[in-house]
Amino acid sequence: MGNSIIWILAAFVLYLLFMIGIGLVYAKKNENAEDYFLGGRKLSGPVAALSAQASDMSGWLLMGLPGSVYALGTGQAWIAIGLFIGTVCNWLFISKRLRRYTIRANNALTLPTYFENRFHDKKRVLLFISSVTIVIFFLVYTASALAAGGKLFTSVFGVEYRIALTIGAAVILVYTFMGGFMAVCVTDFVQGTLMLIGLLVVPIVAYAVVSGNVADTLNASGVAGGASAYLNLFSNGGESYGLIGIVSQVAWGLGYCGMPHILVRFMAVKDEKELHKSKGIAIVWVALSLLFACVIGVLGRVYLYPGLLTDGAEEKVFIEMIIKMFTVDYRLPIIGGLFLCGILAAIMSTADSQLLVSASSVAEDIFRGVLKKDADDKTVLRMSRITVLVIAVLAYIIALDPNSSIMGLVSNAWAGLGSAFGPIVLLSLFWRRTNFQGAVAGIVTGALTVIVWDYIPLAGGETLGAATGLYSLVMGFGLSLLAILVVSLATPAPSGEMLTEFDDVVNNRNIEG
């Protein structure tokens, strides 16, 4: 690549310095815990929209999903379909009511605090259980983002994986550590814009280069079942897609209503007018992003041929396309560097959000909520920054294996968070009869189901997930929902005060902000 690598490196350095600069600016504006964790509820509509979606999609969007389509065909797009449906439902049905309820429920700053206030949990059982659940699954989720960063730097610069992993983790840590929520959201806005531009431009240029010879080249590349099967939504790796496979893929959409790093954006929006703006922007962004990520998987197979990515390298298809396009086909390495920064943006936008939510769970919910109730804001901020550091180090250790699958790590974490929190968020907002006992049962059941389903070999040496082919989120979400319904109905009804708060939110009464 010669001189090209210098231009790409220059683009990376400038981009990373810009992100750190944003962290420095917002570090001076954090006067209290609400500023650090929610930006003082001052988020504008466009920033909320792109921040929510950028923090959601991560390196999975630009590496995991295209890699799966590249390897197995468009049958993998069922995940994208499920995620699109989930995104639309989250913005249309969850966002407004959650924002109202967190304000009505004593101005809750975090999801665990919302559960505590919503169900009048004086003993703070919900606060503790939900905070621990967030930290456990976000460790895995953050590790997936750091692993994606390591693979990116390794592919582009030829740096040894562990060194690359260290560089990416350090930059994310710096601006999250300093700037808090607003720094994370503003950087996510920039990153979301950069991601979308890269997703649109690269496949369009690649299609122009291959001159439309897609089917013939797919056949030549040896796709299982031939081009017709590869391009068939109901085929996966050359084999017919069964009902369990499709259900498991679409079920990814269930996870949305339980993702703390996404839900916190709804809580932080300035007002409902700005929230309304966010909906349209977010839905259009996610539709285009998911569609073109799948297109990249297909066109990457054609554009890179006769080269083939195998043995886990499939997740680097977008990276390889950008490098070839802007250093071989077109000598525009600085542009290529910016598009590669788009992949880095996807990685960073999720990792920073997960670090911040984990920090809020430990510092605000466990430390001040349970261990040291009289802690002032300065102490909480100090504890949150220590937590960011500790979580980042632990996630770094998990991500040290260069063969770790981004898709696999994201899948497990998404299932855990979606199963533990999705059903209780949904029912707490829309079912008046939901009570404290039901909430505890739902969170515990959802989290444990995923752990058992994905990690404990109960079926002849295999996990239940591997043996059945059914995604753990389907079982976890379903059993959690059932547990909430059964336990809530079998235990005393919510107090009159809880019911009044619920009615206030439904009818938009006594809501400030």
C-alpha positions in Angstrom: 0.0 0.0 0.0 3.0 2.3 0.3 2.1 5.9 0.8 -1.5 5.0 1.2 -1.0 3.7 4.7 0.3 7.1 5.7 -2.8 8.9 4.5 -5.0 6.3 6.2 -3.1 6.6 9.4 -3.4 10.4 9.2 -7.2 10.1 8.9 -7.3 7.8 11.9 -5.2 10.1 14.1 -7.2 13.2 13.2 -10.5 11.4 13.9 -9.3 10.0 17.2 -8.0 13.4 18.3 -11.4 14.9 17.4 -13.2 12.4 19.6 -10.9 13.0 22.5 -11.4 16.8 22.0 -15.2 16.3 22.4 -14.5 14.5 25.6 -12.4 17.4 26.9 -15.1 20.0 26.0 -17.9 18.2 27.9 -15.7 17.2 30.8 -16.0 20.9 31.9 -19.8 20.8 31.8 -20.4 17.9 34.1 -21.5 19.6 37.3 -23.5 16.8 38.9 -24.4 13.1 38.4 -27.5 14.0 36.2 -25.1 15.8 33.8 -22.7 12.9 33.6 -25.3 10.2 33.2 -28.1 11.9 31.3 -26.7 15.2 30.1 -29.1 17.1 32.2 -32.0 15.8 30.0 -31.0 18.3 27.3 -30.5 15.9 24.3 -31.8 17.3 21.0 -33.9 15.1 18.6 -31.2 14.5 15.9 -28.5 13.8 18.4 -30.8 11.4 20.4 -31.8 9.6 17.2 -28.3 9.0 15.8 -26.8 8.4 19.2 -29.4 5.7 20.1 -28.9 3.9 16.8 -25.1 4.3 16.6 -24.7 3.0 20.1 -27.1 0.1 19.2 -25.5 -1.1 16.0 -21.8 -1.2 16.9 -19.1 -3.0 15.0 -21.7 -5.8 14.5 -23.4 -3.7 11.8 -20.3 -3.1 9.7 -18.5 -6.4 10.5 -20.7 -9.1 12.0 -23.8 -8.7 9.8 -21.9 -8.2 6.4 -19.6 -11.1 7.4 -22.6 -13.4 8.0 -24.2 -12.5 4.7 -20.9 -12.9 2.9 -20.4 -16.4 4.2 -24.0 -17.8 4.2 -26.1 -15.6 1.9 -29.1 -13.3 2.3 -30.9 -15.7 4.6 -28.9 -13.9 7.3 -30.9 -10.8 6.6 -33.7 -12.1 8.8 -31.7 -10.6 11.7 -31.9 -7.2 10.0 -35.6 -7.6 9.4 -36.2 -8.4 13.1 -34.0 -5.5 14.2 -35.8 -3.0 12.0 -39.2 -4.1 13.4 -37.8 -3.9 16.9 -36.4 -0.4 16.3 -39.7 0.9 14.9 -41.7 -0.5 17.8 -39.2 0.8 20.3 -39.4 4.4 19.0 -43.2 4.4 18.5 -44.4 2.7 21.7 -41.6 2.7 24.3 -39.7 6.0 23.9 -42.4 8.6 24.9 -43.9 6.6 27.8 -40.5 5.6 29.2 -39.4 9.3 29.2 -42.6 10.3 31.0 -42.4 7.5 33.6 -38.7 8.1 34.5 -39.6 11.7 35.2 -42.8 10.8 37.2 -40.9 8.1 39.0 -38.8 10.6 41.0 -36.6 11.7 38.1 -34.9 8.3 37.6 -31.4 8.7 36.0 -30.8 5.0 35.1 -32.9 2.0 34.2 -32.3 0.2 37.6 -33.4 3.4 39.4 -36.5 3.5 37.2 -37.4 0.0 38.3 -36.8 0.9 42.0 -39.0 4.0 41.8 -41.6 2.5 39.5 -42.3 -0.4 41.9 -41.6 1.5 45.2 -38.8 -0.9 46.1 -37.8 0.3 49.6 -35.3 -2.5 50.1 -33.6 -1.8 46.8 -33.7 -5.4 45.7 -34.6 -4.5 42.1 -31.9 -1.8 42.0 -29.2 -4.4 43.0 -30.4 -7.3 40.8 -30.8 -5.2 37.6 -27.4 -3.4 38.2 -25.5 -6.6 38.5 -27.3 -8.0 35.4 -26.3 -5.0 33.4 -22.6 -5.2 34.4 -22.4 -9.0 33.7 -23.9 -8.8 30.2 -22.3 -5.5 29.3 -18.9 -7.0 30.0 -19.5 -9.4 27.1 -21.0 -6.7 24.9 -18.1 -4.3 25.5 -15.7 -7.1 24.8 -17.3 -7.6 21.4 -16.8 -3.9 20.5 -13.1 -4.0 21.6 -12.5 -7.2 19.7 -13.9 -5.5 16.6 -11.6 -2.6 17.1 -8.6 -4.9 17.4 -9.5 -6.7 14.2 -9.9 -3.4 12.4 -6.5 -2.0 13.4 -4.9 -5.4 12.6 -6.4 -5.6 9.1 -5.6 -2.0 8.2 -2.2 -1.4 9.7 -0.9 -5.0 10.2 -0.5 -4.3 13.9 -0.4 -7.4 16.2 -3.9 -8.0 17.5 -3.3 -7.3 21.2 -1.5 -4.0 20.4 -4.4 -3.0 18.2 -6.9 -3.9 20.9 -5.0 -1.8 23.4 -5.0 1.3 21.2 -8.7 1.2 20.5 -9.6 0.5 24.1 -7.5 3.4 25.3 -9.1 6.0 23.1 -12.7 4.9 24.0 -11.7 4.9 27.6 -10.3 8.5 27.5 -13.3 10.4 26.1 -15.9 8.3 28.0 -13.9 8.7 31.2 -13.7 12.5 30.8 -16.9 13.6 29.1 -19.7 11.4 30.3 -23.1 11.2 28.6 -23.1 14.3 26.5 -19.6 13.5 25.2 -20.8 10.0 24.3 -23.9 11.3 22.6 -22.2 14.0 20.6 -19.5 11.6 19.4 -22.2 9.1 18.6 -23.9 11.7 16.4 -20.7 12.2 14.5 -20.0 8.5 14.3 -23.6 7.7 13.2 -23.3 10.1 10.3 -19.9 8.7 9.3 -21.2 5.2 9.5 -24.2 5.9 7.2 -22.1 7.7 4.6 -19.7 4.7 4.4 -22.6 2.2 4.2 -24.1 4.1 1.3 -21.1 5.0 -0.8 -19.0 1.9 -0.7 -21.5 -0.6 -2.0 -22.7 1.8 -4.7 -19.2 2.3 -6.0 -18.5 -1.5 -5.7 -21.6 -2.2 -7.8 -20.4 0.2 -10.5 -17.0 -1.4 -10.6 -18.3 -5.0 -11.0 -20.6 -3.8 -13.8 -23.6 -5.8 -12.5 -22.0 -9.2 -13.0 -23.2 -10.4 -9.6 -24.8 -13.8 -10.2 -22.0 -15.1 -12.4 -19.3 -14.1 -10.0 -21.2 -15.5 -7.0 -21.3 -18.9 -8.8 -17.6 -18.6 -9.6 -16.8 -17.9 -6.0 -18.3 -21.2 -4.9 -21.2 -20.1 -2.8 -23.2 -23.1 -1.4 -26.2 -23.9 -3.5 -25.2 -21.4 -6.3 -26.2 -17.8 -6.7 -30.0 -18.5 -6.6 -29.8 -20.1 -3.2 -27.3 -17.5 -1.9 -29.7 -14.7 -2.9 -32.8 -16.4 -1.4 -34.1 -15.2 1.9 -35.3 -18.8 2.7 -31.9 -20.4 2.2 -29.0 -20.4 4.6 -25.6 -21.6 3.5 -27.2 -23.5 0.6 -29.7 -25.3 2.8 -33.4 -24.6 3.3 -34.1 -22.2 6.2 -36.4 -23.9 8.8 -38.9 -22.1 11.0 -36.7 -22.3 14.1 -33.9 -20.5 12.2 -36.1 -17.7 10.9 -37.8 -17.2 14.3 -34.4 -17.1 16.0 -33.2 -14.4 13.6 -36.3 -12.2 13.7 -36.4 -12.5 17.5 -33.4 -10.3 17.7 -35.9 -7.4 17.5 -37.3 -8.4 20.9 -34.1 -7.3 22.5 -34.7 -3.6 21.8 -37.0 -2.8 24.7 -34.5 -4.2 27.2 -31.3 -2.4 26.1 -30.2 0.1 28.8 -27.8 2.0 26.5 -30.6 2.6 24.0 -33.4 3.3 26.5 -31.3 5.9 28.3 -31.4 8.0 25.2 -35.2 8.2 25.4 -34.9 9.3 29.1 -32.4 12.1 28.2 -34.3 13.8 25.4 -35.1 17.5 26.1 -38.8 17.3 25.5 -41.5 15.3 23.6 -41.3 17.6 20.6 -37.6 16.7 20.2 -38.5 13.0 20.8 -41.0 13.1 17.9 -38.2 14.4 15.6 -35.9 11.6 16.7 -38.4 8.9 15.6 -38.3 9.7 11.9 -34.5 10.2 11.8 -33.8 7.0 13.7 -36.1 4.8 11.7 -34.8 6.0 8.3 -31.2 5.7 9.6 -31.7 2.1 10.7 -33.6 1.1 7.6 -30.8 2.3 5.3 -28.0 1.0 7.5 -29.4 -2.5 7.8 -30.2 -2.8 4.1 -26.8 -1.6 2.9 -25.0 -3.7 5.5 -26.6 -6.8 3.9 -25.8 -5.5 0.4 -22.2 -5.1 1.4 -22.1 -8.8 2.4 -23.3 -9.8 -1.1 -21.3 -7.3 -3.2 -18.2 -7.9 -1.1 -18.3 -11.5 -2.3 -18.3 -10.3 -5.9 -16.1 -7.2 -5.6 -13.2 -9.0 -3.8 -13.3 -12.1 -6.0 -11.0 -14.0 -6.8 -10.0 -13.3 -3.3 -12.0 -15.2 -0.7 -12.3 -14.6 3.1 -12.5 -17.7 5.1 -11.9 -19.1 8.7 -13.4 -16.1 10.5 -12.0 -13.5 8.2 -15.5 -13.0 6.7 -16.2 -10.3 9.3 -13.5 -8.1 7.6 -15.3 -7.9 4.3 -16.2 -4.2 4.6 -12.7 -3.4 5.6 -11.2 -5.3 2.7 -13.6 -3.6 0.3 -12.6 -0.1 1.4 -8.9 -0.9 1.2 -9.1 -2.3 -2.3 -11.5 0.5 -3.5 -9.4 3.5 -2.3 -5.9 2.2 -2.6 -6.1 0.0 -5.7 -9.1 0.9 -7.9 -9.1 4.6 -6.9 -6.1 6.3 -5.5 -7.9 8.2 -2.7 -6.4 6.8 0.5 -7.5 9.7 2.6 -11.1 9.0 1.7 -10.5 5.3 2.4 -9.1 6.3 5.8 -12.3 8.3 6.6 -14.5 5.4 5.6 -12.4 3.0 7.7 -13.0 5.5 10.5 -16.7 4.9 10.0 -16.1 1.3 11.1 -14.1 2.5 14.0 -17.0 4.9 14.7 -19.5 2.0 14.9 -17.2 0.2 17.4 -16.6 3.2 19.6 -20.2 4.4 19.6 -21.3 1.2 21.3 -18.4 0.6 23.6 -18.6 4.1 25.1 -22.3 3.8 25.7 -21.9 0.4 27.4 -19.1 1.7 29.6 -21.2 4.6 30.7 -24.3 2.6 31.5 -22.2 0.1 33.4 -20.6 3.0 35.3 -24.0 4.4 36.2 -25.2 1.0 37.4 -22.3 0.6 39.8 -21.8 4.2 40.9 -25.3 5.6 41.0 -27.3 2.4 41.7 -25.1 0.1 43.7 -22.7 2.5 45.4 -25.0 5.4 46.2 -28.2 3.4 46.0 -27.2 0.5 48.3 -23.8 0.9 49.9 -23.3 4.6 50.6 -26.6 6.4 50.4 -25.3 9.8 51.6 -22.6 10.0 48.9 -22.4 13.4 47.2 -22.3 13.9 43.4 -18.5 14.4 43.4 -18.0 11.0 45.1 -20.4 9.3 42.7 -18.7 10.9 39.7 -15.3 9.6 41.0 -16.7 6.2 41.5 -18.3 6.1 38.0 -14.9 6.9 36.4 -13.2 4.2 38.4 -16.0 1.8 37.2 -15.4 2.8 33.6 -11.8 1.9 34.0 -12.4 -1.4 35.7 -15.1 -2.5 33.2 -12.9 -1.6 30.3 -10.0 -3.6 31.7 -12.2 -6.7 32.2 -13.8 -6.4 28.8 -10.3 -6.0 27.3 -9.3 -9.3 29.0 -12.3 -11.1 27.5 -11.5 -9.7 24.1 -7.8 -10.8 24.1 -8.6 -13.9 22.1 -8.1 -12.8 18.4 -10.4 -15.6 17.2 -13.4 -14.4 19.2 -16.5 -14.0 17.1 -18.0 -10.5 17.1 -21.3 -11.9 16.1 -21.2 -14.6 18.9 -20.3 -12.1 21.7 -23.0 -9.7 20.6 -25.6 -12.4 20.3 -25.1 -13.6 23.9 -25.1 -10.2 25.4 -28.1 -9.0 23.4 -30.1 -12.1 24.5 -29.2 -11.6 28.2 -30.1 -7.9 28.3 -33.2 -8.4 26.1 -34.5 -11.3 28.2 -33.8 -9.7 31.6 -35.2 -6.3 30.9 -37.3 -6.3 27.8 -40.5 -7.9 29.3 -40.4 -5.9 32.5 -39.9 -2.6 30.7 -42.8 -3.4 28.4 -45.2 -4.5 31.1 -44.1 -1.8 33.6 -45.2 0.8 31.0 -48.3 -0.9 29.7 -49.8 -3.3 32.3 -51.2 -1.6 35.4 -51.2 -4.8 37.4 -47.4 -5.4 37.2 -46.0 -5.4 40.7 -42.6 -5.6 42.6 -42.7 -9.4 42.9 -43.4 -9.9 39.3 -40.6 -7.5 38.3 -38.0 -9.5 40.4 -39.3 -12.8 39.0 -39.0 -11.5 35.4 -35.5 -10.1 35.6 -34.1 -13.1 37.3 -35.9 -15.6 35.1 -34.8 -13.9 31.9 -31.2 -13.6 32.8 -30.8 -17.1 34.2 -32.6 -18.6 31.2 -30.0 -17.1 28.8 -27.1 -18.2 31.0 -28.4 -21.8 31.2 -29.4 -21.9 27.5 -26.1 -20.5 26.1 -23.4 -21.6 28.6 -24.4 -24.9 30.4 -24.0 -28.1 28.4 -27.2 -30.0 29.4 -28.0 -31.9 26.1 -25.4 -34.6 25.7 -22.4 -32.3 26.1 -24.1 -29.5 24.1 -25.8 -26.4 25.3 -29.6 -26.2 24.8 -29.0 -23.4 22.2 -26.7 -25.5 20.1 -28.9 -28.6 20.4 -32.1 -27.0 19.4 -30.9 -24.1 17.2 -33.3 -21.8 19.0 -31.9 -18.4 20.0 -31.8 -18.0 23.8 -33.6 -14.6 23.5 -36.8 -16.4 22.4 -36.8 -18.6 25.5 -35.6 -16.0 27.9 -38.0 -13.3 26.8 -41.0 -15.7 26.8 -40.2 -17.2 30.2 -39.5 -13.8 31.7 -42.8 -12.5 30.4 -44.7 -15.5 31.7 -43.0 -15.1 35.1 -44.0 -11.5 35.4 -47.6 -12.2 34.5 -48.0 -15.3 36.8 -46.2 -13.9 39.8 -47.9 -10.4 39.6 -51.3 -12.1 39.5 -50.4 -14.5 42.4 -49.2 -11.7 44.7 -50.9 -8.5 46.1 -51.9 -5.8 43.7 -49.8 -2.6 43.4 -50.5 0.1 45.9 -52.9 3.0 45.2 -49.9 5.3 44.9 -48.3 3.1 42.2 -51.6 2.9 40.3 -52.0 6.7 40.5 -48.5 7.2 39.1 -49.2 4.7 36.3 -52.4 6.6 35.4 -50.6 10.0 35.5 -48.1 8.7 32.9 -50.8 7.2 30.7 -52.8 10.5 30.8 -49.8 12.8 30.8 -50.6 14.4 34.2 -48.2 15.7 36.8 -45.2 15.2 34.4 -42.5 17.9 34.4 -39.7 18.3 31.9 
